[in-house]
Amino acid sequence: MALTATGIGSGLDISTIVQTLVDAERTPKKTLLDNKESTIDSKVSAIGTLKSALSSFQDAIDKLNSGAALNLRTVTQSSDSYFTATADENSKAGSYNISVDTLARSQKLAGVSAIDSSSTVGAGSLAFSVNGNSFSVDIASTDTLSDIADKINRASDNAGVTATIINTDSGSRLVFTSDNTGTDNQMSVTATDTSGTGLSDMFGTGNLQELQSAQDAVVYIDGQKLTSQSNTIENAISGVTLDLTSADSGQTTTLTIAQDNDGVKTNIQNFVDAYNTLMDKISSLSSYDADTDTAGALQGDSLVRSLESQLRSRLSNRISTDSGSIALYDIGISTDRYGKLSVDSTKLDDALSNNMNGIESLFASSDGGIATSLDSLVEGYVKSGGLIDSRNTSYTNETNRIQDQRDALDRQMELLQARLTKQFNAMDLVVAQLNSQSSSVTSALASLPGVVSG
């Protein structure tokens, strides 16, 4: 490989000169690309912040976009010893005296004891019938009690029977339990032998022992008797579910259902607070601060302007109801000149007490309800493939283009450096040749007769 030494002829530091000229060409262009990339990075961060703020706002909307979240009820009981109660939006305010006479329970049948769970019984089949549904399992002569239990429990057409083994001092017993409570779910078991009498001897008629009889739940509501197959009783009182836990016919529990205005008010206030937080975030991302001469990363962005416009438009919706139309202002929620919401607590309390159906329609109506409409709007921005994802894709494409421009700039600078180096080396060669010629002339003149050296 040839060695190149630059600046020998001229004495100049050609490498430094070339690098300085290349840097002078590169720096302003690189700075421009850096600024563009920094701007895009700021926008990516800002759009991510906006998406997070919209998702938080959507969480608050979810508390208002269904009737169940608006028509809340409070449930109080004089005792929690016998049942728990829940009430939905269809329940009515009132007080009820309830006593639990009996709990529903499942039937349990047990076969004759065997030595242990590994004992075999015999070959044949066991057929079960529960509440009009039937299934059967085939039993091999090598099947143990454990094998039989597994076959019953794993049967694809099992009609509602669970088999377990209970080990006691007298041996192991296979116990069949109805999966569902109540007298409708009593079981019948038929044993059929194909060799010997083992299955019939253990599970046949007269050999099965009833460990627990099936039983219906019985409750009295304001003195009126109700029988249920299950310990979960729905709509004995409209919109109320009772989960029975204990029985004592001599004890009465007072159940009180009331409209939960405070809970609804909290959900509405949370919605107002979440909206104002969202508007503050949008303002910080898109406004211009004259005092500091700084602009938000999304200032003038069409996506943000459109979002703000649509949010404010939906807040002004009037919703038709059976008793007329209703808007946010009618329940005490107003918008100030900055686009933020405020609540007149007295006016809202009055609406909650006297117009709950109107409030439900205002927020949760499928035909333009404010919460429903806002949720749909926000979802269009935050969903996968939505408007914000599309904007992020455009930012990614811009970043890729900037990187392409950086690569092109690097190639240009490499060519420029090579060209300048070549030009300066050529100049250096000329200077070296001139210096050489100058030395030759000087030597020739010095050798002439009569020339006196200075």
N, C-alpha and C positions, 0 to 999 in steps of 0.2 A: 504494500500500500504506500502510495506517495505521501510525503509529509509536506504540509503547507504552512509556511510562516508568513503572516501578513504584517505589513508595515515596515519591512526591512529596508525597502528603498526610500520610503518617505519619512520613516520614524514615527508615523502616526499609529495610534491604537485603533486599528480599523475595526476590530471586533466590538469594542465599546461604542464606536461611532455608529456602526450598523444597528446594534441593539437599541441604541437611543432613538434612531430614526424609526425603527419598526415599532417600538413602544409608543412613540408619538402618534403613529398611525393607528395602533391597536386600541389604546386607552379610551378615547372618546366613544368608539364603537362598542367596546366591551362594557363601558359604563352605561350606555344606553340599554344594552341587553340586560344588564344587572338590574337596572331600574324597572324595566318591563317585568322581569321575573319576580322582583320583590312586590310589585303591584299585584300580580296574579296571586302570589302566595297570600297576600293580605286579603284578597277577595275570597280565596278558598277558605281561609280561616273564618272570615265573616259569614260566608254562606253556611258553614258548618254551625256557627253560633246561632244563626237564624233558624236553621232546621231544629236544633235542640230546643230553642224557645217555642217554636211552633208545636213540637211534640209535648212539651209541658203544658201548653195551653190546651191541647187536645185532651190531655188527661182530665183537666177541669171540665171541659165540655161533656165528657162521658158521664159525668154525674147529673147532667140535665137533659140528655137527649133521649131519655125513655121515661114513660110515666111512672115506672117503679122507683126511679131515683128521685122523682118529684113528690109523688103522693106517698110520703113516708108515714109510718105509724109507730107509735110507742106502745110497748106491751109491758104491763106490770102485773105481778101475781102476788097474792098474799102469802103464798108458800111455793117453793120450788121443789118440794119433796115428792110430788106425784106426777108431774108432767112439766114440759116446757112448751111454750107457745110462740109462734111467729105469725105475723100478719102482713099481707101484701096490700097493694093499692085498692083492691076490691073490698077490703074489710070496712066496716062502719064503726064509728065510735060507739062504745057501749060497755056495760059491765055485766059479767056472767058468773053465776055460781056453779062450780063444777066439782063433782066427786067421782073418783075412779073406783068402781066396784071390783072389777077383775081385769087382769092383763091377758092379752092374747098370748098363746104359747103353742109350740110345735109338738106333734106327737112323736114319741120315741118307742121303738119296738126292739126287743133283744132276743137273740137266739139262745139255745141251750149252751151252757159253758163247755168249752173244750179244755184240753190240758194246757195248751199255750197257743200263741198266735201262729206257730209254725205247723199246727195240726192240720191234716187234710180231712175233708168231709165226705166227698164222694163225687160222682159224675152226674151231670144233669143240667138244670137251668133254674134260675130264680127270676120270676116275673113280678113287676111292681106296677101298681096303679095308684095315681094321685090326682084327685080332682079332674077325673075324666081323661087323663093322659097316662099312657102305658109305655113300658119298655122292659126288656129282659136281657139277661146276660147268661152266657153259656159257661158252665163250670166243668173243668177237667178233673179227673181223679187225682191228679198231682197238685191241684191248687190248694194252697194253705188258706187259713182265715185272712191273712194279710193280702194274698193274691186276690181273693174274692172281693175284699174291700176296695182294692185298687181298680178292679174291673168295673165295679158299680160306679165309683166316682169318676172314672174316665169314659164311661159310656157316652157316645156322641149324642144319643137321644134320651139321656137321663132326664126324667120328668120332674125332678125336684126332690131327690133322695140323697143324703150323705151317709156313707157308711164309715163307722169308726170301730176300733177295738178297745174294749175296757178290760184291763187286767185286775182281777180281784183275788182274794184268798181262795175262792172256789174255782179259779181258772180264768180263761180268756173268753169273752163274749163279743160277738159281732152285733153292733147296735145300729139300727137304721133310724135316722132322724129326718123328718120332713123339713125341707128348706124353708117353707113358708108356714106362718102361724095360722090358727083358726081351724074351726071344725070342717071347713070345706076342703082342707088339705090333709085329711086323714089318709093313711096308707093301707093298701092291702098287698099281701105278699103270698105268692103261690110258688111252692117248691115242687119241681118235677125231677124224679130220679130216672136215669138211664141204666144205672147199675147199682144194686144195693138199695138201701133206704136212708143213707146218711143225710142227704139234704132235707128230706121230710122229717127225719128224727130231730134235726136241729131247728128247722125253720117252718115246718109244716103247721097246719091248723092245730091248735091246742098246745103247741110247743113254744110258740112265740109269746113272750111276756111283754105287756105294755108297761114300760117304765114311767111314761108320762102321757097323759091323755091330751088330745088337742083341745084347745079352749079359745073361745072368742073373748075379745075385750068388751067390757060393759062400762059405760060411763053415763052419768046423769048430768044434763045441762039444764040448769034452772028447773030441776025436778023431772025433766023429760029423759026417758031412757034411750040410749043409742048403743046398738051392738055392732062391733067391727071385727073383721077377720084379722086386722093388723093393729099394732100398737101405735102406728102413725095414722092419725085421723084427719082427713082433709075436708074442709068446707062443711063440717057439721055446723060451724058458724061461718058465714060467708067470708071468704078471704083469709080464714084462720086455719093454721095447721097445728094440731096437738100431737106431741110425741110423749106417749105415756111411759113412765119409768117405775111407778110403784102403785100399789092398790091398797086402799083402806076405805071401805064403804061408809065409815063413820066420820070421815074427814071431808070438809068442803073447802075448796080453794076459790078465791075471788079473782077472776081474770078481768082486767080493764084494758080496753083498746082506745087509743086517742090519736088524733092527727098530730104528727110530729112537725109542727111549724118551725121549731128551732133548727131541726136537722135540715129542712128544706132551705131555710134562710142562710144557714152556713154554706150550703152548696152554691147558692146564688152569689153570696159574698165572695166565695172562692173563685167563682167564674169571673166576677168583676175584677178582683185582684190579679188574676192570671192574665186577663185581657190588658190591664194597665201595665203589667210587667212586660208583656209582649210589645206593646206600643213604645215603652221606654227603650227596649232593646232595639227595635227597628229604628227609632230616632238616633240612638248612639251609633248605629251602623251606617246611617245614610245622611246625617245632617252635617252642616259646616259650622265650625266654631270660629267666629270672627276674632275672638280675643286671642286665641292661640294660632290662628291662621292654619288650622288643620281641618281636613275633610274626612268623613267616615269612608271606610273602604268601599261601601256600596252607594255612595252619593250619586244621585242621578240614575241609578240602576232601574231599568224598566220593570224588572221582576218585582222589586220592592215597591215601586209606585203602584203597580197593578194590585199587589197584595193589600196594601193599605186601602186603596179605593174599594176593593171588594169587601174587606172586613167592615168598613164603615157603612157600606151599602146594606149589608145584611143586618146590621144592628138597627137599621131604621125600618125594617120590615114591620108591617101591620098584619096580624094574623086574624082571619075570620073565625068566629066561634058561633055557637047557637044563640048566644046573647049579644052578638055584635062583634066588633073588631077590638083587638088589644095590641099594644106596643109596650116596649120597655118603659117608656115614660109613664104609662098608666099604673105601673107597679112601683114607681119611685126610683127608676134608674135613668139618669140623664147623662148626656155627653157634653163636655166643656169645649172651649174653642181650640184646645190642644188635641182633641180627639179622645180624651180619656173619660172613663165612666166614674160616676159617683152614685151613692145610694142614699135615698131619703128613707131612713129606717122606719119612721112612723107610717109612711105611705106603704112601704113594703109589708109591714106587719098587718095593716088593714087588708091588703090584697090577699095575704096568706090566710087570714081568718075568714074572708068573705068571698073569695074568688079563686079557690085552688084549681078548679077546672079550667079557668081562663089562663092561669099561670102554666098549667100543664100544656095547654094548646100553644101558648106563646113560645115555649122552649122546645117542646117535643113533638109538635104536629108534623106528620110525614109530608104535609103540603106546605113547606116553607117555614117550619118552626126554626127559631133562631139558632138553637144549639144544634139541631139536625143539619141546618144549612151550613153553619160554620164548620162543623165536623167534616162535611163533604168537601168544603173549600180547602181546609187545611190538609186533608188526606191527599188531595191532588198535588200538593206541594211536597209532602214528606214521604209519600209511598215510594217503593222501589220502582225506578223508571219514571218517577214524577218530575215536576218542573225543576226541583232543586238538583236532582240527579242529572238532569239534562244540562243544567248550568255547570255542574262540576265536570261533566264530559267536555264541554266547550273549553273550560279552563285547562283541562289536561291536554287538549289539542293545541292550545296556545303555547303551553309549556314545551310541548314537543317541537313546535315550530321554532321557538327560541333556541332550543338545543341544536336544531338543524342549522340555524344561523350562526351559532357559536362554532360548530364544526366547519362551516364554510369560511368563517373569519380566520380560524386557525390555519386552514389551507392557504388562504390568501397571504397571511403573514409569513408562512413558510416560503412561499414563492417570492415574496418581496425581500425577505432576508437573503435568499439565495441570489437574487438579481443584484441587490446592493453590494453583497460581498464580492460578486464577480466583477462589478464595476469598479469598486475600490481597489481590488487586487490588480486589475488592469492598469489603473492610475498609478498604483505603487510600482508596477513593473516599468512604466514609462519614466517615472521619477528616478528609479534605480539606473535605467539606461542613460538618462541625462547626466546623472551624477558620475557615472563611469566615463562618459565622454568628456565631461568637464575635467576630470582627473587626468585623462590622457592628454588633453590640450595643455593643461598646466605643466605637465611633465615635459612635453615637447618644447614648450617655450623656455622652460628652465634650462634645457640642454643646449640652447643656441649659444654660439660664441658672443661674448661681450655682454651677456645678460648677467647682471649682478643680483644675487639673491638678496631679497630685502632682509 
